[in-house]
Every structure is written in structure tokens, then in C-alpha cells.
Amino acid sequence: MAYLDAFPMEHVGEVHLGGFAEERDDLGARLLIDSHGAPVADIVWLLYRRTLARIGPAPTVIEWDHDVPSFSVLAGEAARAKKEMTAEIDRRERRRRERQFRAVRPERHLHQGVSHAGHA
């Protein structure tokens, strides 16, 4: 995650999502190989959400170059990407409305305070 957090996101124009194969190197360390031949894994969806949180909605491609499944499986992956993007759009809209509300709210309290003080 540190790599992703430090990545200069202003250079991202499009996100590519794909499955990976897992292998081990000569020392037994885990290797994740970008294979484009499997469903998008949960950890990749997590990274996608984290990326969207930083850059906002972005064009997204589901990559599946071999062992291609049925169209319905591909459509399901695309639908999930759209769902994640829509959730980020909604989250940003909620934050925008909260900031708006907080900006207006102190003014309301000020008026209420003056009003109550005048009746005291």
C-alpha cells in the first residue's frame, strides 16, 4: 500500500484491472504475476477503491487476455468496477454536502444565539 500511497496520481489517466497468477520465487517468497487470465482478486478491488479515493472516477479497463470467460463473467467484472466508481462518486458528493452544511451551520448558530440572547 505504501507504494500506491506514494505514487504520483496526477499521472494516472486510466486504470487497468486484471487477474493475477501466484507463484513463488527461488527463496519461496510470494510472487503475484499480472496474468490477465483470471478474475480481478479482492486485493485488486481494494487497491482500485484506494486509487479512486485519491484520483476520483477514471476510465477503467478490465483486462482479460487469455482463458477468456463468458461475456456474462466479463460484464460482471465491468459492473463491479462501475459500482466501485459510483460508490466513490457518492462518497465525494456526501463530503461536498457535509462541507457545505458545515460552512452554513456556524451562521445558523450565530443567528440562533443572537435571537436567544435577545430574548434572555
Disulfide bonds with the S-S distance in Angstrom:
none
